[in-house]
């Protein structure tokens, strides 16, 4: 019997990418609401479901700017400005059209979409094949023999498909070790520092060689003097950055799997696109 296949969609990634791919060519509906990003979300979901042929589909969202990560580190993502005025009304509209497509919207206050995706992966990976459509490479942490990440590429329906095998071959580490790499190098887009002075190349090399943060700390004497100084001076930031980098996969999510059953009916997309005009 063919294994059931769950498609997890990073709604935030689709919405922002669709907005900036079409701005400033606003599409305005009959109620005066911009719809360019929402239109793009619908087309991206249509392309993904057609290409990947899932049996179940779920769309995950952030729920506000305050999360447990901002409690740990108030400057987390503080470098990001407010969303464009034309995008703001499209957040709720996007969730409405996803619901119209018959796809459950999942979001949990205090958590990010990544954490919801990770929690659903943990819950269902033993019984289903899972595909994740996103623009966020942090989700590589979730790769396994049953989990594939499809990174959005330019255009609708174009992806960089990452399997466990491809990730290990390209990066030289296992998916869970990406957390420690990011703890070392930090993440400017999420605004956490890591160890100042250690960049991406050096971070990958250290984890490839020593396996983990613990392995590095146990072998500090084998590092260069400069590396030893940087790590010991920023040890608190290293451990904090590791917490911030990790996708948390124990978020309580209320979902009955039958709610996510996907019938693949193309008519749905035509009806939804007509409704948002």
N, C-alpha and C positions, 0 to 999 in steps of 0.2 A: 504493500500500500504506500502511495506517495506521501511523504511527510508534509504536514501542514506548514504554511509559510506565512510568517508575520512580518509585515512591512511597518516599520516605525519611522514616522516623518518628523523631522525637526521643523516645526511650523515657523519658529522665529527665523531660522536660516532662509527658508523659502520666502517669507514675507519681505525681509530686508533686501535680499538679492533681487527679488522681482521689482521692488520699489526703485532701487538705484539703477537697475537695468533699463528702466523705461522713463525715469525722470529726465527732464521736466515735461515730458509729453503726457500731461495728466489726462486721465479718462475720468469724466465726471458723469455720474448717473443722474437719473431724473430727479433725485432728491438733493442734488448739489454736492454729493459726497464723492471725493476722489476714489477711484477703483482700480488704478493701474496695478498696485501691488496685489490686490485680491485677485484680479484677473490672472496675474502671473502665477499665484499660488494654485489656482484651479488648473491651469494648463500644465504646471509642473506635476501635480498629483495625477492628472490624466496620463501624462507621459510615463511617470514612474510605475503606475499600476499596469499600464499596457506592457511596459518593458519587462517588469519583474514578475508579473502574474502571481500576486500574493493571494492567499486564501483569507487573510485577515489584515486590516489596516487600522492604525492608531496614529493620531497627530498630537505631538507634545508641545507645550508652550511654557515660557517663563510667566510668572505671575507677579509682576511688579519688580521694583529695583532693589528691594530689601530682602536679603536672604541670610541664611546662617553664615555665609562667607563674609558678608559685610559686618556681621557681629564680631567675627574673628579679626577682621582687617577692614576698618572703615573706608580705606582708600581703594578697596577692591572695585574695579571698573569705574572709579571716580573720574577717570580721564575721558569718559564718554559723555558727549553732550546730550541734550534733549533730542528726541526724535524729531524729524522735520514735521512742521505743522500739517502738511498734506498727508502724512502717514498716520498720524494719531487716530483719526476716526476709522482707519482701516484695520486696526487691531481687532476690535469687536466684530466688524463685518467679516473679517477672514474666518473667525471662529464660527460665525453664523453659516457661511457657505460650506465650511467643512462639515458641519452638522447636517446641512441640506444634502450633502453627498452620502450621508449615512455613516460617516466616520466619527468615532468618539474623539472628543477633545479632552486631553489630559493635562492638568496643571495643578501644582500643589503650592500653596502659599509657603514662602520661606525656602523653596527649592527652585532649581533651574530646570529648564527643559532637559538638559543633559542628565540630570539626576533621575528624572522621570523615565527617560529612555533607558538608563542603566538599570533601574529597578525593574522595569518590564523585561529587559533582557535576562536578568537574573531569575525572574519568576518563570519565564517561558522557554528558555534556551534548551532545557533538557528534552522538551517534547516537540519543539518546532524548529525549523530553519528560520533565521531572522535576517532581514535586510534593514539597514539604516540609511536613510537619505538625509544628508546634512551638508553644511559647508564647513563644519567644525572638526579639525583634525584631532582635537582632544578625545573624540569618540573612538579613536583607534585603540584606546584602552580596553574597549569592549570586544575587540576581535577575538574570535575563536574558530574552531573548525565548523561551527554552526552559525557564526555571525559574520556577515560581510558588511562593510561600510562603503557606501556610494557617495563620493564627494561630488557636489555640484560643480559642473564645468560651464564654460560659456555657452549660452543658448539653452533652450528648453529640451530636456530629455537627454542631455549629455552628462556623463559621469566619469570619474576616475574610480574604478572598482578596486577596493583593497580587501584582499583575503588575508587570512593569517599568514599563509605562505609568502605572499608578496611583501607584507610588512616586515617579517623577519629577514627576508632576503635583502630588502632595501635599507633597513635601519640597523640591522645587526643586534637587535634586542627583542625581547618578548613584549607583548602589548602592555602588561602590567608594569614593566620597567619604564614606560614612558612617563609615569608619574614622577619617578625619581629624576629623570632627565629634566623635566620641567621644573622640579624643585630646585635644581642647580642653576638652570639658565633663566628662570623666571618667565614672565609672559607680559610683554608691553601692552598687548591688546586688552588683557584683563587687569593690568596695572598692579601686578605683584612682582617683587624684585628678584627673588632667587638669591644667588650668591653674586654680588657685584664683582664684575671682572671675569666671570666664567660665562662664555657664550655657548651657542648651540653645538658647535663642532666639539669643543672641549667637554661639554656635558655628556654628549653621546659617547665619546671616547672613554670617559671615566666609568660610565655605567657598563659599557661593553667589557671593560677590563675588570671591574670590581663587583659588578652585579647589582649593587644597591647602595643606598646612602650608608647603611650599616657597614657594608663591605669597604666603602671608602674610608669611613671613620676608623675602622679597625686597621687600615693600612696607610694612615696619614703619613707615617715616616717614609713611605715609598714615593710620596708625591714630591713635586718640586717645592722649594721653599715658598715661592709665590702662591702656589695652590694651597699649601698648608695655611698660610697666613690668611688668604681670602676666606677659606672655609671656616677656620676657627673664629675669625672676627665676625662672621655673619651666620653663626650656627643657629641662632634663634630664628632668623629669617629663612634659613634653609628648611627647618622643620615646619614653620608656618606655611611656607610656599608649597611644601609637600601636601599639607592638609587642603590648601586652596586648589591645588591641581587635580586632586583625586575626584573622580565622579563617585558620588555616594549612591549605592545601589540598594539601600534599605528604606527608601521613602515609601510610606504607606499609600498605596494606590487602590482605589476602588474601581475595579473593572471586571465585568463579566465578559468572558472571551466571546461569547455568542453575539454580544453587541458590536463586536469589531468584524464580524463576518462580511466578506467582500464578494459581491456577485459579479463585478466587472461590467456592469451595464453601461455602455457608452451614452445612452440617452440621458443619464443623470447629469453628465457634464454639460450637454446642450441646454438642459433645463436650468441649471444653476447659472450658467453664463448669461442666459436670457433674463433671469431674475435680477441680476445685479446691474443691468444696464439702466 
